[in-house]
Amino acid sequence: MTKPIPEFEDEAEEREFWATHDSTDYRDWRQGRRIVFPSLKPSTRTISVRMPESMLDELKLLANKRDVPYQSLIKVFLRERIDAELQRSTID
């Protein structure tokens, strides 16, 4: 038997609730089914970044070795560094 999900004043209250409660108390996930959102894309914004040509050449070389576009490789590198910095800041 599952508990009813409470009404929330706003998204922040709901976020706090789910951060401190187990969803299996409120939903029988065995009844769930997988769905796919094929057209769902994360929102992106175009930016311009100036960098030395030698750095761009090195990025293109690394990307070519991995058989990925260099801009995708830049995003991977940034994601890895951001995650590391955020993890380090939570430890401090």
C-alpha distances in whole Angstrom, upper triangle without the diagonal:
4,7,10,13,16,19,22,25,26,26,27,24,22,23,23,20,19,21,20,16,14,13,10,8,9,9,8,12,13,13,15,19,22,24,28,30,33,35,33,36,36,38,42,45,48,50,54,54,58,59,62,63,63,59,58,60,58,55,56,58,54,52,55,54,50,51,49,50,52,50,46,48,48,45,44,46,45,41,42,44,42,39,41,43,39,38,42,41,38,40,43
4,7,9,12,16,18,22,23,22,23,21,18,20,20,16,15,18,17,13,11,10,8,6,5,6,7,11,12,12,14,18,20,22,26,27,31,32,30,33,33,35,38,42,45,47,50,51,55,55,58,60,60,56,55,57,56,52,53,55,52,50,52,52,48,49,47,48,49,47,44,45,45,42,41,43,42,38,39,41,39,36,38,40,36,35,39,38,35,37,40
4,6,9,12,15,19,20,20,21,18,15,18,17,14,14,17,15,11,11,10,9,6,5,8,10,13,15,15,16,20,23,24,27,28,32,33,31,33,33,35,38,41,45,46,50,51,54,55,58,59,60,56,55,58,56,53,54,56,52,50,53,53,49,50,47,48,49,47,44,45,45,42,41,43,42,38,39,41,38,36,38,39,35,35,38,37,34,36,39
4,6,9,12,16,17,18,19,16,14,16,17,13,13,17,16,13,13,11,11,9,6,9,12,14,17,16,17,20,22,23,26,27,31,32,29,32,31,33,36,39,43,45,48,49,53,54,57,59,59,56,55,57,56,52,54,55,52,50,53,53,49,50,47,48,49,46,43,45,45,41,41,43,41,38,39,41,38,36,39,39,35,35,38,37,34,37,39
4,7,9,13,14,14,15,13,10,13,13,10,10,14,13,11,11,9,11,9,6,9,12,14,17,17,16,19,21,22,25,25,29,29,27,29,28,30,33,36,39,41,45,46,49,51,54,55,56,52,51,54,53,49,50,52,49,47,50,50,47,47,44,45,46,43,40,42,42,38,38,40,38,35,36,38,35,33,35,36,32,32,35,34,31,34,36
4,6,10,12,13,14,11,9,12,12,9,11,14,14,12,13,12,14,12,10,12,16,18,21,20,20,23,25,25,27,27,31,31,28,30,29,30,34,36,40,41,45,46,50,51,54,56,57,53,52,55,54,50,52,54,51,49,52,52,48,49,46,46,47,44,42,43,43,39,39,41,39,35,37,38,35,33,36,36,32,33,36,34,31,34,36
4,7,9,11,12,10,8,12,13,11,12,16,16,14,16,15,17,16,13,15,19,20,24,22,22,24,26,25,27,27,30,30,27,29,28,29,32,34,38,40,43,45,48,50,53,55,56,52,51,54,53,50,51,54,51,49,52,52,49,49,46,46,46,43,41,43,42,38,39,41,38,35,37,38,35,34,36,36,32,33,36,34,32,35,36
4,5,7,9,6,6,9,10,9,11,14,14,14,16,15,18,17,15,17,21,22,25,24,23,25,26,26,27,26,30,29,26,27,26,26,30,32,35,37,40,42,45,47,50,52,53,49,49,52,51,47,49,51,48,46,50,50,47,47,44,44,44,41,39,41,40,36,36,38,36,33,35,36,32,31,34,33,29,30,33,31,29,32,33
4,7,8,6,8,11,11,11,14,16,17,17,20,19,22,21,18,21,24,25,29,28,26,28,29,28,29,28,31,30,27,28,27,26,29,31,35,36,40,41,44,46,50,52,53,49,49,52,51,47,49,52,49,47,50,51,48,48,45,44,44,41,39,41,40,36,37,39,36,33,35,36,32,31,34,33,30,31,34,31,29,32,34
4,6,5,6,9,10,11,13,15,16,17,19,18,22,21,19,21,24,24,28,27,25,27,27,26,27,25,28,27,24,25,23,23,26,27,31,32,36,37,41,43,46,48,49,46,45,48,47,44,45,48,46,44,47,48,44,45,41,41,41,37,36,38,36,33,34,35,32,30,32,33,29,28,31,30,27,28,31,29,27,30,31
4,5,5,6,9,10,11,12,14,15,17,16,20,20,18,19,23,22,26,25,23,25,24,23,24,22,25,24,21,22,20,20,23,25,28,30,33,34,38,40,43,45,46,42,42,45,44,40,42,45,42,40,43,44,41,41,38,37,37,34,32,34,33,29,30,32,29,26,29,29,26,25,28,27,24,25,28,26,24,28,29
4,5,5,6,9,10,11,13,14,17,17,21,20,19,21,24,24,28,27,25,27,27,26,26,25,28,27,23,24,21,21,24,25,29,30,33,34,37,39,42,44,45,42,41,44,43,40,42,44,42,40,43,44,41,42,38,38,37,34,33,34,33,29,30,31,28,26,28,28,24,23,26,25,21,23,26,23,21,25,26
4,5,5,6,9,10,11,12,15,15,19,18,16,19,22,23,27,26,25,27,27,27,28,27,30,29,26,26,24,24,27,29,33,34,37,38,41,43,46,48,49,45,45,48,47,43,45,47,45,43,46,47,44,44,41,41,41,38,36,37,36,32,33,34,31,28,30,31,27,26,29,28,24,25,28,25,23,26,28
4,5,5,6,9,10,10,13,12,16,15,13,15,19,19,23,23,21,23,23,23,24,23,27,26,23,24,22,23,26,28,32,33,37,37,41,42,46,47,48,45,44,47,46,42,44,46,43,41,45,45,42,42,39,39,39,36,34,36,35,31,31,33,30,27,29,30,27,25,28,28,24,25,28,26,23,27,28
4,5,5,6,9,10,12,12,16,16,15,16,20,19,23,23,21,23,23,23,23,23,26,25,22,22,20,21,24,26,29,31,34,34,38,39,43,44,45,41,41,44,42,39,41,43,40,38,42,42,39,39,36,36,36,33,31,32,31,28,28,29,27,24,26,26,23,21,24,24,20,21,24,22,20,23,25
4,6,5,7,9,12,13,16,16,15,18,21,21,25,25,23,26,26,26,27,26,29,29,26,26,24,24,27,29,32,33,36,37,40,41,44,46,47,43,43,46,44,41,43,45,42,40,44,44,41,42,39,39,39,36,34,35,34,30,30,31,29,26,27,28,24,22,25,24,21,21,24,22,19,22,24
4,5,5,6,9,10,13,13,12,14,18,18,22,22,21,24,24,25,26,26,29,30,26,27,25,26,29,31,35,36,39,40,43,44,47,49,50,46,45,48,47,43,45,47,44,43,46,46,42,43,41,41,41,38,36,37,36,32,32,34,31,28,29,30,27,25,28,27,24,24,27,25,22,25,27
4,5,5,7,7,11,11,10,12,15,15,19,20,18,21,21,22,23,23,26,27,24,25,23,24,27,30,33,34,38,38,41,42,46,47,47,44,43,46,44,41,43,44,41,40,43,43,39,40,38,38,38,36,33,34,34,30,29,31,29,26,27,28,25,23,26,26,22,22,25,24,21,24,26
4,6,8,10,13,13,14,15,18,18,21,22,21,23,23,24,25,25,28,28,25,25,23,25,27,29,33,33,36,36,40,40,44,45,45,42,41,44,42,39,41,43,40,38,42,41,38,39,37,37,37,35,32,33,32,29,28,29,27,24,25,26,23,20,23,23,19,19,22,21,17,20,22
4,7,10,12,12,13,15,18,18,22,23,22,25,25,26,28,28,31,32,28,29,27,28,31,33,36,37,40,40,43,44,47,49,49,45,45,48,46,42,45,46,43,42,45,45,41,43,40,41,41,38,36,36,36,32,31,32,31,27,28,29,26,23,25,25,22,21,24,23,19,21,24
4,6,9,8,9,12,14,15,18,20,19,22,23,24,26,27,30,31,28,29,27,29,32,34,38,39,42,42,45,46,49,51,51,47,47,49,47,44,46,47,44,43,46,45,42,43,41,41,42,39,37,37,37,34,33,34,33,29,30,31,28,26,28,28,25,24,27,26,22,24,27
4,5,6,8,9,11,12,15,17,16,19,20,22,24,25,28,30,27,28,27,29,32,35,38,39,43,43,46,46,49,51,51,47,46,49,47,44,45,47,43,42,45,44,41,42,39,40,41,39,36,37,37,33,32,34,33,29,29,31,29,26,28,29,25,24,28,27,24,26,29
4,5,5,6,9,9,12,13,13,16,17,19,21,22,26,27,24,26,25,28,30,34,37,38,42,42,46,46,49,50,51,47,46,48,47,43,45,46,43,41,44,44,40,41,38,39,40,38,35,36,36,33,32,34,33,29,30,32,29,26,29,30,27,26,29,29,26,28,31
4,5,5,6,7,10,11,12,15,17,19,22,23,27,29,26,28,28,30,33,37,40,41,45,45,48,49,52,53,53,49,48,50,49,45,47,48,44,43,45,45,41,42,40,41,42,40,37,38,39,35,34,36,35,31,32,34,32,29,31,33,29,28,32,32,28,30,33
4,6,8,10,12,14,14,18,20,22,25,26,30,31,29,31,30,33,36,39,42,44,47,47,51,51,54,56,56,52,51,53,52,48,50,51,48,46,49,48,45,45,43,44,45,43,40,41,41,38,37,39,38,34,35,36,34,31,33,35,31,30,33,33,30,31,34
4,7,9,12,12,13,16,18,20,23,24,28,29,27,29,28,31,34,37,40,42,46,46,50,51,54,55,55,52,51,53,51,48,49,51,48,46,48,48,44,45,43,44,45,42,39,41,41,37,36,39,37,34,35,37,34,31,34,35,32,31,34,34,31,33,36
4,6,9,9,9,13,15,17,20,21,25,27,25,27,27,30,33,36,40,42,45,46,49,50,53,54,54,51,50,52,50,47,48,49,46,44,46,46,42,43,41,42,43,41,38,39,40,36,35,38,37,33,34,36,34,31,34,35,32,31,35,35,32,34,37
4,5,6,7,11,14,16,20,22,25,28,26,28,29,32,35,38,41,44,47,48,51,52,55,55,55,52,51,53,51,47,48,50,47,44,47,46,43,43,41,42,44,42,39,40,41,37,36,39,38,34,35,38,36,33,35,37,34,33,37,37,34,36,39
4,5,5,8,11,14,17,19,22,25,23,26,26,29,32,36,39,41,44,45,48,49,51,52,52,49,47,49,48,44,45,46,43,41,43,43,39,39,37,39,40,39,35,37,38,34,33,36,35,31,32,35,33,30,33,35,32,31,34,35,32,34,37
4,5,8,11,14,18,21,24,26,25,28,28,32,35,38,41,43,47,47,51,51,54,54,54,51,49,51,49,46,46,47,44,42,44,44,40,40,38,40,42,40,37,38,40,36,35,38,37,34,34,37,36,33,35,37,35,34,37,38,35,37,40
4,7,10,13,17,19,22,25,24,27,28,31,34,38,41,43,47,48,51,52,55,55,55,52,50,52,50,47,47,49,46,43,45,45,41,41,39,41,43,41,38,39,41,37,36,39,39,35,36,39,37,34,37,39,36,35,39,40,37,39,42
4,7,9,13,16,19,21,20,23,24,27,31,34,37,40,43,44,47,48,51,51,51,48,47,48,47,43,44,45,42,40,42,42,38,38,36,37,39,37,34,36,37,33,32,36,35,31,33,36,34,31,34,36,33,33,37,37,34,37,40
4,6,10,13,16,19,18,21,23,26,29,33,36,38,42,43,46,47,49,49,50,46,45,46,45,41,42,43,40,38,39,39,36,35,33,35,37,35,32,34,35,32,31,34,34,31,32,35,33,31,34,36,34,33,37,38,35,38,41
4,7,10,13,16,15,18,20,23,26,30,32,35,38,39,43,43,46,46,46,43,41,43,41,38,38,39,37,34,36,36,32,31,30,31,33,32,28,30,32,29,28,31,31,27,29,32,31,28,32,34,31,31,35,36,34,36,39
4,7,9,12,12,15,17,21,24,27,30,33,36,37,41,42,44,44,45,42,40,41,40,37,37,38,36,33,35,35,31,31,29,29,32,30,27,29,31,27,27,30,30,27,29,32,30,28,32,34,31,32,35,36,34,37,40
4,6,9,9,12,15,18,21,24,27,30,33,34,38,38,41,41,42,39,36,38,37,34,33,35,33,30,31,32,28,27,25,26,28,27,24,26,28,24,24,28,28,25,27,30,28,27,30,32,30,31,34,35,34,36,39
4,6,5,9,12,15,18,21,24,27,30,32,35,36,39,39,40,37,35,36,36,32,32,34,32,29,31,32,28,27,24,25,27,25,22,25,26,23,23,27,26,23,26,29,27,26,30,31,29,30,34,34,33,36,38
4,6,8,12,15,17,20,22,26,29,30,34,35,38,37,38,35,33,34,34,30,30,32,30,27,28,29,26,24,22,22,25,23,20,23,25,22,22,26,26,23,26,29,27,27,30,32,30,31,35,35,35,37,40
4,6,10,12,14,18,20,23,26,29,32,33,36,36,37,34,32,34,34,30,29,32,30,27,28,30,27,25,22,22,24,22,20,23,24,21,22,26,25,23,26,28,27,27,30,32,30,31,35,35,35,37,40
4,7,9,12,16,18,22,25,27,30,32,35,35,36,33,31,33,33,29,29,31,29,26,28,30,26,25,22,22,23,21,19,22,22,19,20,24,22,20,23,26,24,24,27,28,27,28,31,31,31,34,36
4,6,9,12,15,18,21,23,27,28,31,31,32,29,27,29,29,25,25,28,26,23,25,27,24,23,19,19,20,17,15,19,19,16,17,20,19,17,21,23,21,21,25,26,24,26,29,29,29,32,34
4,6,10,13,16,19,21,24,26,29,29,31,28,25,28,28,24,25,27,25,23,25,27,24,23,19,18,19,16,14,17,17,14,15,18,16,15,18,20,18,18,22,22,21,23,26,26,26,29,31
4,7,10,13,17,19,23,24,28,28,30,27,25,28,28,24,25,28,26,24,26,28,25,25,21,19,20,16,15,18,17,14,17,19,17,16,19,21,18,19,23,23,21,24,27,26,27,30,31
4,7,10,13,15,19,21,24,25,27,24,21,24,25,21,22,25,24,21,24,26,23,23,19,17,17,13,13,16,14,12,15,17,15,14,18,19,17,18,22,22,21,24,26,25,26,29,31
4,6,10,13,16,19,22,23,25,22,20,24,24,21,22,25,24,22,24,27,25,24,20,18,17,13,14,17,15,13,16,17,15,15,19,19,17,20,23,22,22,25,27,26,27,30,31
4,7,10,13,16,19,20,22,20,18,21,22,19,19,23,22,20,22,25,24,23,19,16,15,11,13,16,13,12,16,17,15,16,20,20,18,21,24,23,23,26,28,27,29,32,33
4,7,10,13,16,17,20,18,16,19,20,17,18,22,22,20,22,25,24,23,20,17,15,12,14,15,13,12,16,16,14,16,19,18,17,20,22,21,22,25,26,26,28,31,31
4,7,10,13,14,17,15,13,17,18,16,17,20,20,19,22,24,24,23,20,17,14,12,15,16,13,13,17,17,15,17,20,19,19,22,24,22,24,27,27,27,30,32,32
4,6,10,12,14,12,11,14,15,13,15,18,18,18,20,23,22,22,19,16,13,11,14,14,11,12,16,14,13,16,18,17,17,20,21,20,22,25,25,25,28,30,30
4,7,9,12,10,10,13,15,13,15,18,19,18,21,23,23,24,21,18,15,13,17,16,13,15,18,16,15,19,20,19,19,23,23,22,24,27,27,27,30,32,31
4,6,8,7,7,10,11,11,13,15,16,16,19,21,21,22,20,17,14,13,16,15,12,15,17,15,14,18,19,17,19,22,22,21,24,26,26,27,30,31,31
4,5,5,7,9,10,11,13,14,16,17,19,20,22,22,21,18,15,15,18,17,14,17,19,17,17,21,21,20,21,25,24,24,27,29,28,29,32,33,33
4,5,5,6,9,10,10,12,14,15,16,18,20,20,19,17,13,14,18,16,14,18,20,18,18,22,23,21,23,26,26,26,29,31,31,32,35,36,36
4,5,5,6,9,10,10,12,14,15,17,19,20,19,17,14,15,18,16,15,18,19,17,18,22,22,21,23,26,25,25,28,30,30,31,34,35,35
4,5,5,6,9,10,11,12,14,15,17,18,17,15,11,13,15,13,11,15,16,13,14,18,18,17,19,22,22,22,25,26,26,27,30,31,31
4,5,5,6,9,10,10,12,14,15,16,14,12,9,10,13,11,10,13,15,13,14,18,18,18,20,23,23,23,26,28,28,29,32,33,33
4,5,5,6,9,10,10,12,14,15,14,13,10,12,15,13,12,16,17,15,17,20,20,20,23,25,25,26,28,30,30,32,34,35,36
4,5,5,6,9,10,11,13,14,14,13,10,12,14,11,11,15,15,13,15,18,18,18,21,23,22,23,26,27,27,29,32,32,33
4,5,5,6,8,10,11,12,11,10,6,9,10,8,8,11,12,10,12,15,15,15,18,20,20,21,24,25,25,27,30,31,31
4,5,5,6,9,10,10,9,8,5,9,10,9,10,13,13,13,15,18,18,19,21,23,23,25,27,28,29,31,33,34,35
4,5,5,6,9,10,10,10,8,12,13,11,12,15,15,14,17,19,19,20,23,24,24,26,28,29,30,32,34,35,36
4,5,5,6,9,9,10,8,11,11,8,10,13,12,11,15,16,16,17,20,21,21,23,25,26,26,29,31,31,33
4,5,5,6,5,6,5,8,8,6,9,11,11,11,14,16,16,17,20,21,21,23,25,26,27,29,31,32,33
4,5,5,6,7,7,11,11,10,12,15,14,15,18,19,19,21,23,24,25,27,29,30,31,33,35,35,37
4,5,8,10,10,14,13,11,14,16,15,15,18,20,19,21,23,24,24,27,29,29,30,32,34,34,36
4,6,9,9,12,11,9,12,14,12,13,16,17,16,19,21,21,22,25,26,27,28,30,32,32,34
4,7,9,12,10,10,13,15,13,15,18,19,19,21,23,24,25,27,29,29,31,33,34,35,37
4,6,8,7,7,10,11,11,13,15,16,16,19,20,21,22,25,26,27,29,30,32,33,35
4,6,5,6,9,10,11,13,14,16,17,19,20,21,23,25,26,27,29,30,32,34,35
4,5,5,6,9,10,10,12,14,15,17,18,20,21,22,24,26,27,28,30,32,33
4,5,5,6,9,10,11,12,14,15,16,18,20,21,22,24,26,27,29,30,32
4,5,5,6,9,10,11,12,14,15,17,18,20,21,23,24,26,27,29,30
4,5,5,6,9,10,11,12,14,15,17,18,20,21,23,24,26,27,29
4,5,5,6,9,10,11,12,14,15,16,18,20,21,22,24,26,27
4,5,5,6,9,10,10,12,14,15,16,18,20,21,22,24,26
4,5,5,6,9,10,11,12,14,15,17,18,20,21,23,25
4,6,5,6,9,10,11,12,14,15,16,18,20,21,23
4,5,5,6,8,10,10,12,14,15,16,18,20,21
4,5,5,6,9,10,10,12,14,15,17,18,20
4,6,5,6,9,10,11,12,14,16,17,19
4,5,5,6,9,10,10,12,14,15,16
4,5,5,6,8,10,10,12,14,15
4,6,5,6,8,10,11,12,14
4,5,5,6,9,10,11,12
4,5,5,6,9,10,11
4,5,5,6,9,10
4,5,5,6,9
4,5,5,6
4,5,5
4,6
4
